[in-house]
Amino acid sequence: MFMFTDIDLDSGVPVYAQIENNIQFAIASGILKPGDRLPSVRELSEQVNVNPNTVAKSYRDLEVRGYLYTRRGMGVFVNKGIEAKCREDSRKQIIARLHEVIGEAKAAGMSADEVNEVVAKSLRVEGPPYGPTPSEVLQLAKPRRSSK
């Protein structure tokens, strides 16, 4: 069963949105496949240590968007034929975040070459299916200290 490991209670991003994004990206990347059963509301709330109402909201939102469906007494499942929509929605979200981050980098005085270098290094990092975490990317951008 899919494990939710990327929920950060201190990130400033609402937990329900993190859960939704986690599921969406898992479907888009093929980790979750059509027909896969998700953890119950209670199971997931205990797993990530959040209120069951938060998980229920995430599941409802994803069901409204067509990603999931519920079978009473059986659970919540990934909808069939939703993979392409998930990939496209994920792509749009990533592009929006990249625009935001690049805008912040430019506002902080980073040159296009510096931004391109960080992007190139990020693309080379081996790791989880979603790539490096933001802190790993920021670590790549830090200047190296010379050893004396």
N, C-alpha and C positions, 0 to 999 in steps of 0.2 A: 504494500500500500504506500502511496505517496506520502512523504514526510515533509511537514512544513518546518523549515529551519531558518527562514530569513525574515522572521517577524522581530522588529526592533521596537520595543515599547517606548523608547526614548527618542525616536527619529523625528518626531514632529509630523509624520505622515500618519493619518488615522489608521488604526489597526485593521478596520474592515477593508480599507483600500489596499493595504499590504496583502491581506488574504486574497482579495480579488485579483490583484496583480500576480501574486504567486501562482494561483490556479491558471490564470490566462496564459502566462508565460510557459507553464508546464504543459498546457495543451498545445500551444504554438510550437514548442520544441519537441513534441512527441513523447515527453515523459508520461503524461496522462493521455490515454487514448480513448476514442469513443467507446462508451459502454463501461469504462472503468468506474468503480464505486469510490466515492470520496468518504473520508471519515465522517461519522455522525457528528452532529452539532456538538453533542456532549464530548465525544472523543477528541475532536479538534480543539474545543475550548480548554480541555484539560491539558492537551499536548502543548499548546502555546500559552497557557495560563492567562486566558482572557474570559470575559463574560460570555456565556452561551448566546446571549442576544446579539453580540457583535458578530459571531460566526453565522448566526441565522440571517442577519442582515446581508452579509457577504453572499451567502448562498442564494438569497432571494434576488439580490441585484444581478447576479450572474445568470439566474434562471430567466429573469426578465429580458436580459440581453441575448438569451438563446444559447448560452454556453452549457448550461446544466439543465437537468430535469429531475423531478422527484417522483419516486414511486412509493406511495404510502405503504409504510410497514417494511419497505425494502431498503430505502436509502436515497442518496443523491448521487446522480451519475453524470458523466460527460456525455453531452448530446452528440448524436451522429452528424457528420457532415459539417462540423463547426470549425475544423482545423484551419481552413483557409481564412475564415473571418478572424479567428484568434491571431493568426500570423499577421494579418493586415492591421488589426487593431493594435497589436504589440508594436509593429513597425511604426505606426503613427505616434504612439506614446514615446517610443525611443527617440524618434526624430524631434519631437517637442522638447524632451529633456535635453537632448544634445544642443538644440538651439539655445535653451536656457543656460546651460553650463558654458557654452562658447561665449555667450553674451557676458556672463560673469567673468570669464577669463579675460576678455577684451577690456572690460571695465577695470579689472585689476592690473591692466597694463601688459598682459602677455601678448607677445607678437604672434602672428599667424604661424611662423616657423616653430615657436615654442608649443603652440596648441597642436600643430601637426605632429610634432615629436611625441607628445604625450599620447595622442591618438595612435600613432604607429606602435609605440611601446605597449599600449593597452591591447592592441590587436595581437601582439606576439605572446602575451602572457597565457600560459597554460593554466587551466583551472576548471572550475565548475562550468556547467553548460551555459550559464549566463555570463561568463567571463569574470573578470576581477571585480571585487567590491569597490565602491567609491574610495574607501580608504587605501586600497591597494593601488588604485590609479593615482591618487594624490601622492602616495609614497614614490611612485615612478617619477613624478614631476619634481621631486625635491633634488636640489643640487647635491652632488656627491662631495663628501668631505675628503680632502687630501690627507693621506696618512703621512705623518711627519716623523 
